[in-house]
Amino acid sequence: MAASTGWLRGRVKAVPSGDSLVIMGNIKAEIPPEKTITLSSLMAPRLARRGGIDEPFAWDSREYLRNLCIGKEVTFKVDYTVPSIGREFGTVFLADNNVAKLVVSAGWAKVREPGQQQKAGGEVSPYLSELLQVELQAKEQGLGRWSKAEGAAERSIRDLPPSAVGDPTNIDSMALLAKNKGKPMEAVVEHVRDGTTVRCYLLPEFQFVQVFVAGAQSPSAGRRAMMTETAPAASETNGDSSTPADASAPLTSAQRLATSSLQNTDKPPEPFGREAKHYTECRVLNRDVRIVLEGVDGKGNLVGSVFYPDGDAAKDLGLELIQNGYAKYVDWSASMMDAEGKKRMKDAELQAKKDRLRMWDNYVAPISNSRAIINQNFTGKVVEVVSGDCIVVADDSVPYGSPNAERRVNLSSVRSFKVGNPKTGVKPDKYALEAKEFLRTRLIGRQVNVIMEYSRKLTPADSLTGPADSRVLDFGSVFLTSPSKADAEDSASQQTQGINVGEMVVARGFGNVIKHRDFEERSSYYDALLVAESRALAAKKGVHSLKEAPVMHITDLTTGSAKKARDFLPFLQKSRRLPAVVEYVLSGHRFKLLIPKETCSIAFSLSGVRCPGRNEPYSEEAIALMRRKILQRDVEIEVETVDRTGTFLGSIWESKSNVAISLLEAGLAKLQSFGADRITDIHLLSQAEQNAKRQKLKIWENYVEGQEAETNGSHAAEKDKEVLKVVVTEVLGGGKFYVQLAGDNKVSSIQQQLASLTIREAPVLGAFNPSKGDLVLAQFSLDNSWNRAMVVNGPRSVSSLNDKFEVFYIDYGNQETVPYSHLRPIDPSLGPAVPGLAQLCSLAYIKVPDLSEDFGEEAAAYLSECTLNASKEFRAMVEEKDTTGGKTKGQGTGTVLYLTLVDVEAGSSINAAMLQEGLAKMERRKKWDSRERKTALDNLEEFQEKAKKERLGIWQYGDVQSDDEESGPPARKPVGSRR
């Protein structure tokens, strides 16, 4: 239908009543023209006005027309106008259907008789005869308002609350929020004040409320002068100007709210205010929406998120307005939303500004000194905490010892407190040292994921060195990959990468969130940081507390005289071992240590061990090794003496391992004869140095055996023994345990074969009868994996799938009882021809209490703690082999290897550690002992003497010797297992 014939096309924007439509044109314009069309010759029931009630079926009539037409394309024509009331009446077609005819046929409107219509000064619909005919049919069928059901008219009248028909201030906003916060509420939008303010009915109670869209604010749509309040024309009788009383009737609350913004003075719309309002009207006006209440502002106004349907999806009105440049992001209402919703809105605003959409068309980004970092994510271990917002991470992908192996990372969008500089006399800020210590205890030595985000050039205000400092700092978000329970308590949110370290700092009150300017790069998790900061403020933690920051006075002996250091020596020697923290690595063997117990810092050098000096080959590698191993770690030290420069000499243990062993094993240090007699672990240090010499590592790369004379008689070469690299898989009692050879191809081969097997359903009873000593496949109860096992005990004949069998896993050394349903015949390729991979061993030269004896349980638990650590590798020196046990018949049986077990990483002997903890005692010396055995016992004796002196473990009541030195039977009860 062409416009020249009077027919026009448009889209229904609103449905004010059961007989009127607001139709907007289809032209491509920001705000297309629109017309309000009342359906010719129809009269629908009127909705309630203030102080009144609905006419029967008024709401149902409006809802029928709204659901029929809202948002749909129609064709319409103006049939006539009534100048006295300024309204246009017309015919509207939806596709090929006359909308008036559909309304009348459904019984939701009455057709005005021709005489009434002409008397009112109007014309009639060109389809009047058809309308009268379908009205008659609707009456006969009792449809809609013509319903013949008893009480139908009364039931159709809404029971409206005071907010809908009385004073809108009767709404208790706080009660409504408390009841419905966070819950989606069904609603119908009745009016749009501006792009981010809607007025709607909350269903099914019909509370009429005004809702501000959370997180967004659109420009004002302006207002026009209006001296008196009158009812909108849409609620007038259709074409009837003969009832003046109705025209000036009091307004309903909905109508009052719709006109409440109209004042006595004109206020022009702000740029893009009308466009924003139209954008909202086209999407939510007279539409079914869902409103999620987020909060109430200081004036009692409701703030919420509005979601409208778009196909099968639901869209967030506030987010859509911001994305399209019709609204800006506002913090005051966004703070009521969840962190993810705020982040989406903030990101949308930044993108709209970059694209200069609509209200941002003249936006000029401020000059920023930050630049984004793209695709520079990495994983690594934290080796140093510089301050509460800066750490050093050793990149896993960069070879150890490389100059680029360590990367300094500043926490994105977090500013902690300056730690000061003792050399220049600059004191630390309040809580600066506490923030640094917090990160040290949580991060040092732990694996992290680092997402690099931006870099920033230092300004004079950032730097202590003045305007000449032009350094560029790199910022990123750091995540703990395996957080502890304590870490999780400091973070309300956990990302897929782990727990955000910046969030932990801010939540403890040890840092503040940086208030970035627009277009300034920031953390991708900025909103989570803001939430953490608000929690810290509410809980008054850290810098937000009213309490004074704790003060700790430390005596720095590194800057004092040698005499002052010598005066402190007796205090540091009171306890054999002192807890300390490594503050700095000065060289491979020289450190600055903090002794919290004595509140002092000291210079400390490893006794009898020397690394290459500055600018010598491998000096940097030695420093790098110590940085990774002990920098800022909690260690134990034993002070032997102090030299003439005030440097203390002694040994350092980290996780009960002598750190000098790592240097010697890596070929980064040499043993010296001076002071060697005072070193506790001299035999272990000597072994580590000999191993490095044999392998010609680092400083020994040109070493020729025999050219270097031994500098100490205690370094004499030992008799060649079989040395194995092993991993411990199971710990029993009495010092016995099972091992697998490390790096053995058989292990991976058998695991691959087992993984490739197709395990069928449980075998039919009688078809498979395992007996004692048979090899089978058994399903391990802890991880449901299938493994090779030997039947140790079981019923003679199987009568049920639940019959119990005791099995010994020959590749791991553990033993358990499983039901028959968890057993399968073994594949011939994995049968007796392939020996078990688990070897029974015992600690040499020492006697460990059995599980049934005093401290037997503690000894087994300690041995488990030392050995069952993931795939930790040990060096095992075979001292003796006992084959008297015969063939393996189960756990604790078969050939036994007596080993000296040395931790490869720490270089410490497990045998010595058991003695030192008072959980074992040395075997008795015998007259016929070989020289080698005597030497071994001599080396172990000092560890036993320490335990005796400190009354540890079995020595708690002193040296009570037992005449019985025979070992008891092997324990069957498993204590610890790798699997």
N, C-alpha and C positions, 0 to 999 in steps of 0.2 A: 504494500500500500504506500503510495507516494505521499510526500508531505503536501503536495499541491492539492490533494483530495481532502486534506484535513486530518488524515491519519498520520500519527507519529509513532516512532519507536523509542523505547526507553527501558530503564531497569528500575524495579521497585526498590526504593531506598528505605521506606518506613511505612508502617500500617498503623495510623493513629486510632482507628476505630473499626467497627465491623462493616462500615460502608464507605471508607475513604482510604486513599493511597497517596503516598508521596513518590512521584516518579521523576527520575533524573535522566537527562539526555544521554545519548550514546556517543556524543562527540568527544574527540581526544583533547581534553582540557583538564587543567589541574582541578578546577571546580566547575563541572558542567551545569547548565541551567536545569531547574527542576520545577515541577508543578504539583500542586495538591489537587487531586481529582476525587470528587465525591461521586459515587455510582448513581447515575440518573434513576429517578423514580423509586429509590430504595430508602428505607428507614430502618436502621439497625438499633437495637437496645443501647441505651446510654450507660457508660461506666459511672461509678459513684463520684460525686463531688464532695468537697469538704462538708462534714456534718451530715452527709447522706449515705445512701447505699446504692449498690448496683441495681439497675433494672434487671428483671429476670433474664437470664441467658446473655447478658451483655458481655461478660468475659469470654464465654464460649464462642460468641459471635466474632469478637475481635480475633481470638486465637485461630479460628477456622480460616479467616481471610489472611492472617499473618503467615500461618504455616503454608497456605496455598501459594502466596505470591512473593514473599520477602526474598529479595536478591535475584529474582527471576526477570527475564526479558519479556516485555509485554508490548502490545500495540494498542494505542488509545486514540480517542477523538473527543474533543470538547463538544457536547451537545448543546449546552446553553449555560448562561451565567445568571446569577441573582445579584445585581449590584448592591442591593441594600445590605447584604451580609458579605459581599466581596468574595464569593466562592464560585468555583467552576464545577459544573456537573458534566459527566461524560460517560462514554462506554469504553470498557477495557477488555481486550482479548488476551488470553494466555494461550499461546499457540493458536488453535482453532476454536477455543472455548471461550464463550462470553462469561467473564468473571461474575457479573451480576446474576446471570442465570444459574451459575454454579452455587452462589451464595443462597439464592432464593430456593433452589431445589433441595438444598440441604436443610432448609428451614431456619436459617440464621438471620434473615431480614424480611421485613414486610414491604410489600409493593404499595406505593401510594396511589390511590384512585385518581383518575384524570381530573375530576372536579376539584379535589383537594390540592392537587399540584398547581392547577391554573389559578385557583383562588389565592395561593401563596405567591403568585407572581412569576411562576416558573413555567417552563415548557415540560414536555414529557419525553421519556426515553423512546427512541425509535423502535425499541424491541419490547414495548410495553405489553402487547398482547401475549408474547411468549412468556414474559415474566409472570403475568396473571395466571397463565395456564399452569406453569410449573409450581406456582404458589398453591394453587388449588390441589395439586397432587401431593405437595408436602403436607398440607393440612389433613388431607385424607389419610396419609400414612403416619401422621403424628410425629413428624421429624422436627428436630431442633426445638425452636421456641413453641412449636405446635404440639409438643409432646403431650400425650393423654395420660401419662403415668401420674399417679397420685403423688403430690408433693414435689414433682420435678422442678417446677418454677422456683419453689422456696429453696431447694437444694442447690440450684444454680447460682444463687446470690452468695458472693464471697463474704466470709466472716473476716473483715479487714481489721488489722490491729491499729492502734492509735497513730502510728507513724504514717499510715497510708491515708487516713481520713481525718486526722486531727493535727495536733502540734508535732512537727518532726523532731522537736527537742526531747520528745518522750523516749527516744531510742537510747537504750543503755549500751553505748558502744563497747565499754570494757567487758560487760557481761556477754555480749554477743561474740566478742573476740575470744574470751576465755572458753566459751563453749565450742567454738568452731575453728580456732587457730590451726592453720595447716591443712584443714579439711576442704576438699572441693565442694562448693555450694552451688546448686542449680539456681540460675537467675535469668531474668529477661530484662534487657536494657531498654528503658523507656525514654531516656534523654541523654544527650551528650553535651556537656557544658563547654568543654574544650577537648583537645586531643587526648589528655590524660586524666579527665574527670568524667565519670559516668554516673548516672542515676538509674537505679534498677529495682525491680521487685525480687526479693529473695524468696524462692519457692520452697515449700508449699505454704509458708505462713503469710506471704505477701507483705513482709516488712519492706518499706520503701526507704532505701538508703542511698547516700552519696559515697562513692568510693574513689579515692585517689590511687592512680596506678603506681605501684611500688617501683622505685628506682628510676622513674622517668618523669620529666616535666616538659610539656610542650609550650610553645608561645601562646600568649593570651589570644582568644578569638575575638576580643573586644566586647563591648556592650552598647546597647542603644537606650536612649531616654524613654522612660515609661512612667507616667504619673500615677496610674491606678492599675489595680490587678483585675483582670477579667478572664473569664474562661476561654481557652483556645477555641478557635472556630471549629476544630475537628470534632468537638463534642456537642455542637449545635444540632438541633433537629434538622433533618435533611431537607434543606430548601425552605424551611419554615421560619419566616421573619415576623410572624404574628404573635410571638410569645416573648415580649421584651423582658419579662421577669427572669426567664431562663438565661438570657444573654448576660445578665449581670449577677448571676448566682455566685455564691462563695465558691472558691477554688478548693479542690482536694489538695492534700499534702504533696502529692506527686506533681500537681499543676503548680503549686506554690514554689516547690523546688525548681521547677522548670523555668520559672520567671524570677527566681530570687536574685539572680545576678544582674537583672535589669534595673538600673538606677536612674536617677533624675538627670544625669549628665551622660552625654555620649563619651565612650572611650573607644578610639579606633583600634582595630586589631593589630597585633604585633606582626612583623614579617613572618610569613608562613604559619600564622596562627589559624586562619580560616582553612588553609590547606590541611593542617594537622587535624582539625576538627572533622573536616570532610572525610579524611582517610579513616578516622575512627568510626564515623557514622556508617560508612560503606561496609564495615566489617562487623560491627556489633549492634548497631541501632535496631531495636525490635528483634534481635536475634537471641537464641538460646546460648547462654555462655556459662562458663564455670568460673567462680570467683574463689580464690584462696586468700583469706584474710591473713595479713602478715603482722599488723600492729595498729596502734592508734596514736595519732599525733598529739601535741600538747593541747589542742583545742577540741579534742574528742572526735576528730574526723577519722573515719576508717581508711586504712591503707591496705591494699591488696593487689594480688596479681590477677589479671583478667585473661582467660583463655577462651578463644573462639574456634569453632570448627572450620577446617579447611580440607574438604575431602574426608579422608579417613584419619587425618592428623589433627592435632590441636596446636594452635599457635599462641604464643605469648604476645599480647598486644603491646606491652611496654617495650619488649625486645624488638618487635617489628617497627615500632615508631622510631626507635633510636637507630636501627639499621638503615632506615630510609631517610634519615636526616630530618625527621619531624619532631624530635624531642632530644633533650640532653639527659645525661646520666646525673642523678643527684644522690649524694651520699646519705642525706638525712633519712630518706625512706628506704634506700638500698640496704642500709644497715640492719633493717628488719628481716631481710631475705637471707637465704642460705648462701654459702660462699660460692658455690658453683653458679648460681643465678646471677650474683653480682659480677662475677668474672665475665660471664657472657655479655652482660650489658656494657661493662667497661670496655671490653674488646670491641664490641659493636660500635661504640661511640668513637673510639680511636680510628677504626676503619672508615667511618663516615666522615671524620675530619680529614683523613688522608685523601679520600675521594672527593672532598668538598661538596657534599650532597646538601642541597637545599639550604637549611638554616646555617650551614657551615660554608656557603659558597665564597665568603670573603675571609675565611679563617686563615690566619698566618701562624704557622707553627713557630714556637720559640726556639731560639738557637740552643742546641744541646751539645754537650761535650762527650756524650756516650754514643757508642756504636754497637750494633747487634753482632753477636758471634754465632755463626751458623755451623752446624755439624761438627762440633768439637767436644762431643761427649766422650767420657772415658771412665774406667773403673780403676781402683787402686786402693792402697792402704795409707792411712793417715800416719805420717812420720813426725809431724811437728804441729803444735798449736801456737801460732804467733800472737794472737789476741782473741778476744771474744767473737770476732767476726772474720778472722783470717786463719787459714790452715795451709799446710804443705802436704800434698798427696803424691805418693810414688806411683806413677802410671804403670799399670800392669803390662801395657803394650810396648814399653820402652825397655831395652835391655838394662839389667842392673849395672850400675857403674857409669852409665852414659850421663853426660852433663845435662841432658833434657829429661832425665828420669823423674825428677821431682818438679812438681808444678805448684805454684802458689795460687790459691783460690780464695777470693774474698766472697763472703756470703751475699748473694743478691738481695738488694733492698733492705738490708739489715745494717744498722750502725751500732756497734758496741762502744766501749769506752777505751780511751787511750791508756796504754800500759806504762807510759812515761819512758824515761831514759836515765838510768842511774849515773852514767858517765857524764851527762850534761847537767845533772841535777834536776831534771824534770820529773816530778812526782806523778804516780799513776792517778787516774781519775777514780772517783768513788765507784766501787764495785768492779773496777777493771780487772784486778787480780782474781776476784771470785769468778768472773765470767771466763777468764782464761783457764782457771783450774777446773771449772765445770766441764769445759770442752775437753780438757786433757784427760780427765777421768772417764769421759764417755767415748772418746774417739781414738785415742792413740792405739795404733796397731790394729785397728778394725777396718774391715773392707767397706768401701763406700762406692756409690754411683755418683758421678759428677756430671751435671748438665750445664755446660758453659752457655751463658746467656748474653752478656754484653761486656764491653770494655769502657773505661772512662779515664780521661786524662786528668791528672791531679791539678787542682787549682791551689793558689796560695793558702786559701782557708783550710784545705785538707791537709796540708803538709807542715811538718815542723821545721823543715829546712828552708822555707821561704819561697819567694816567687821564682827562684831559679830552678826549682824542682819540676821537671816535665815528665815524670814517670807516667806510664799507662798501666792501670790496674785492671785485672781480669776478674769478672764476677760470674758466679754460677750458683746453682742450687745443688746442695750436697745431701745425699740420702744414705742413711744407714741401712744396709741390705739385710742384716740379721739383728733387728733391734731386740733389746732385753725388755723385761717388764717395766723397769724403771724408765727406759727410753720412751716407751709407749705412753706412760703417764704424763710426760711433758709435751705430748702432741695429741691434739684432738682428732686429727685426720691422718690417715696413712695412705700414701699414694702407692701405685703399683711398683714404683722403684724402691719404696721403703719409707722410712720416717725422715721428714725434712729437718735437717739440723738447724737451719735458720729459725724454724718454728719452735724448736726446743729452746733456743737461746732467748727468743722473745717471750715465750710462755713463762720462763723463769724470772723475767724482769732483768735480764742481763744485757738487753739491747733494745733499741727502738726501731720501728719500721720507718724507713725513709719516705718522706712525703714527696713523691716525684711530681715534676711538672708534666703537662701534656706533651706527648711525643718523646718523652724521655724514656729510655729503655728501663725495664723493671723486671722483677722476678715473674715468671709464669705462674707462680703460686702466691701472688701478692695478696689476694683476698684472704687466703688461709693465714698469712702472716698478720693481717689486720685483726682477724678473729682471735689469734693467739695473744696479740697485744691487749685486746679488750679484756681477755680473761686475766691477764697479769695485772691490769689496772684494777679490776674488780676484786681480785684476791690480795691486792697490795703486796705484790712480790717484788723482791730485788730493789731496783732503783725507785719503784713506785711505793715502797714501804716508808712508813714514817720513822722507822728505826735508823740509827746510825750504822753505816757499813762497818763490819768487823775489821779490826786493825791487827796486823801481825808484824812484829818487829823482828827482822832477820839481821843477824850479824854476818857481814860479808867478809870472810877471812881471806878471800882471794885478793882483796885490795889492801889488807892490813899487813903488818910486819910478820916476819918469820917467827919472832918471839911470841907474838900473840897466837899464832897457829900452834906452837909447841905447848903453850899454856892450855890449849883445848884438848891436847892429845889424851890425857887421862880420862876425860869425859867420854871421848869417842871409843876408848878401849874398855870402858866399864862392861859393856855388853859385847859378847863375841861377835854378834852380827847386828847391824843397825839397819833399819829401813831408811831408804833414801830415794830421791827423785833426781834423774839425770837432767840437768837444766841445759847444758851445752856439751857438744862434742868438739873439743879443741884440737884433738888429733886422734889417730887410731887407738892410742892407749892412754890418752890424757883427757879428763873431763872436769866439768864444774858440776858439783852435786849439792842438792839442798837436803839438809838433815832436819826434818820437821821436829823430831823429838828434842834436839838440842838447839833448835831455832838458829841455825847457822848455815852458810854456804861455804864450801871448801873446794880447793883444787885437788884432784885425786888422780893418781897414776897407777896403772896396773903393775904390781910387783913382779920383777923378773921377766917381763914381756916388753918388747920394743917393736914399734912399727916404723916404717920409713918416715923420715922427717919431711917437712914442707919442701915442695919442688922436687922431691925424690920420686923415682918410679913407684907406682902403686900406693902413694900416700893418700891420694884422693879416694881410691877404692876402699882403703881401710876406713877412712872417715865415713864414706857412704854406707859401708856395712854396719858400723856402729850406730849411725843415725837410724837405720832401719831396725836395728835390733834392740837398742836400749834408750834412744833419745826420748826424754820425757816419760820414760817408763818408771814404774815402781820397782826398785831393786833392793837387794840386800848387800851390805858391804862389810868387810872385815878389815879394820885398820891395823896395820902392823907397826908403822913408824911414820915419822915426818922428816923430810929432807931439809937441807939448809936453806932452801928457797921458800919453805912453808907449804910445799906440796905433800899431801899425805899419800902413803904407799900402802897397797893392800890388794884385795881381790873383790870382784863384783859378781854377784849371782843374779840372774834374771830368770824367774820361774825355776829356781833351784838349779840352774845351769851356770857354770862358770863361763863368763863371756869371753875370756881369753882363749878358750878352746876353739871358738868360732873363728877367731883371727888366725890362730895357728893352723887349723885345718884348711883354711882358704889360702894358705901361703902368703898371708899379709903381715906376719909378725915372726919374730925369732925369740927363742928362750935365751935368757942370759943367766950365767952362773951366779952372779951376785943376787942374793936374796932368794935363790931357788929353794934353799933349805927351809924357808919360812912358808912356802906356798902349800896350801892344803891339798890341792888336786895335782901335785907335780907329776904323778904317774900318768894321769889323763892328759895333761898338757904335753908331756913328752911323747905319748903315743900320737897325739894330734900332729905334732911337728914332724915326727917320723913319717906319717902317712903323706903329708904335704911334700916331703923330700922325695919319697918314692915316686909320687906322681909328678914331680917337678913343676909344682904350681907356683905361679907368680914370682916371688923373690927367689924361689929355688929352681927357676927354669934352666939355669946353667949349672945346677948342682951335680957333682960327680961323687958317688959314694966312696967313702974312705978318705977324701981330701980334707974333710973338716973333722978335727979331733973332738971327742966328747969333752964337754966342759964340766961335766959333773958325773961322779961315779954312778949316781942313781939313774943315769940315762943309758946304761948298758943295754945292748941289744937283747931282746928276748928270743927265746926259742921259737922257731916258726910254728905257727899253729894255724888250723883251718879257721878262716874268718868268713862269716856269712853275712849277707844283708837280708834282714827279715822284717816282717810285720807281725805283731802279736794279734791273734784272733780270738783267744779264749784264755781266761785266768781261772785256775782252780785254787785250792788251798795248799798250804805247806810249801809255798814258793814254786809250785809247778804251773806251767802254762803251755799253750800251743802256739806255734808260729807257722807262717808260710814264707817261702823264699820270695823276697821282693824282686819284682821284675821277671818272675818266672813265666815263660810263655805258656806253660801248661795251665796256669790259672785262667788266663783269658781264653785259651782254647776250650777248656772244659765248660766255662761259663757260656761261651758262644754255642757249644753243642747243646747244652741244657736249654738255652733260650730258643733254639731252633726246633726242639722236640714238640710234637703235637700231643699234649696230655689229654687222653681220652677220659670218659666217665669212669666212675669207680668200677673195678672189676667185679664180675659175677662171683658170688660166693662159691668156693670150691675150685674155681679156675686158677686162682693164684693163692698159694699157701706159703708165705715167707716163714722161714724158721731161723733159729738162733745162728748167727754168723753169716747169714745171707746178705748180699749187697742188693739194695733196692733204691728206688727214688722215693723220697719223703718230702712232704710239703711243710716247710718251716712255719711255725705258728705265728711268728711276729710279722713277717712280710709276705706270707703265702707263696714264697718262691720254692721251686723244686730243686732239691740237692741230692747228691749221692749220700747214702747212709748205710750203716751196718746194723742189722737187727741184733740187739743185745739181749732182749727178753721179750716174750710174747706167748700167747696161748698155743697149745699144740695143734688145735684145729680152729678154724675161723667159723663162728656161728652167727656173727652180726657185723654190720658195717661199723659199729661203735666199739668193737673189741680193741683193747689197748695194746700197743707195741712200744717198747722202749728202744729208741734208735740212737746211734752215734754218728754224727755227721763227720765223715772221714776227711773232708777237705777243710774243716774249720775247727773241729775239736769240741764242739758243744754237743750236749746230749739232752733229749727230751722224750716225753711220752706222747704219742700221736694215735688217733683212731685208725682203724684199718682202711677207712675211706680216704685217708690221706697218703696211702702207699700205692706204688705202681711198680710193675716189673722194670728192671733196669735195661737200657739198651746195651747190647753186647759191646758196642764201641766204647762204653763207659764202665765196663765191668772190671773184674779182678785184674785184668791185664794192665790197667792204669792205676798205680798205687795212689793211696790217699795223699793229699797235699799238706795235711796238718801234721806237724812233728811235735811230739811231747818233749818238753824241756824243763830244766830246773836251774835255779840260780846257784852258781858254783861257790864253794868255800864258805857258804853261810847256811844256817839252819833257820827256817821260817816256821813259826808255830802253825800247827794244823788247825783247821776250822773248829775243831772241838776243844782246842786249848785256849788259854787266856791270850787275848790280842790276836787270835787267829783270824777272826773276821776283819779286824782293823787292818791287819797286814795284807789280806787279800784285796780289800777295798783300795788300799793305797797303791798296791801293784797294778790294779785295774786303772786307777786314775793316771798313773804314770805311763801306761803302755797302750791302752785302748783309746787312742785318739785318732779317729778317721784313718788315714793311711800312713800314719807316722812310721818312719823307717828307723830301724836299729841296726847297729853293727854288733854281731854276736861272735865272740871268740870261743871256740869249742875247747874247753879245758879237759873234758873227759866224756867217754861214751859208755853207757851201761846197757848191755844187750841181754842181761839176765832175765828181763821181763818177758822174753819170748815174743810171740805174735800179738798184735793188737786185738783185744777182745772187747774193747769198749773204752770209755773215757778213763784216762789215767793209767792205761796199760800199754805194754810194748816197750820198745827201745827208748831210753832217755838220754838226751844230750844235756850235759852240765855246762852252762854258759856264763861268761862275763858279758852282760848286756849293756851296751853303751848307746845312749841317745845320740843319734847322728847330728841333730840340730844343736843340742845343748852340749854335747861332748861329755856328759856326765854318766857315771856308772850307776845303773839301777841297783846293783849289788851293794855299792857303798851307800846309796840313798836309803835303802832298807835298814842298814845298820845305823845310820845317822839318825833315823826317825825312831829308833828303839823298837823296831818291828821285826828284828832278826838278831841272831848272835853268830859269831864266827864258829866255824868247826874247830874242834880241838886240835892242837898241834901234836904231832907224833914224831918219835925219834927218827923214823925212817923217811920223813918228809923230804921230797926233792927240793933242790935249791929254788926251783921255779915256784913251787907251792909255798915255800917259806917266804919268798919275796912278795907273793900275792897276799899272804896273810899279814905280813908286815905293813903293806900299803893300806889294807883294810882296817887294821887295828885302831888307827887314830879316829876313824869314824865311829867305831864302837865306843871308844873312850869318851867321845863327846856326848853320846847318848847316855852313858853311865853318869857322867858328871852332871848332866842336866836332868837326870832321873826321868828319862823319856820312856814311854811304852813299857816293855817288859822289865825295865830297870827302875820302875817307879818306887820299889821298896829296897833299892840298892842292888849290890852284886850278889845275887843268890844263884849259885851255880847248880846245875842239875847233873847228876852222874849219868843220866840216860841220854846218850847222844845219838841213839839210833833213830832213823826216820820212821815215822808211822806209815801205814798203808796210804796209798794215794786217795785223795778226797774225791768223792763222786759229786758233791754238790757244786754246781757251777756258780761262780760269783759274778763274773763279768764277761761280756761277749761283745765282739766288734759288731755283730749283726743284730 
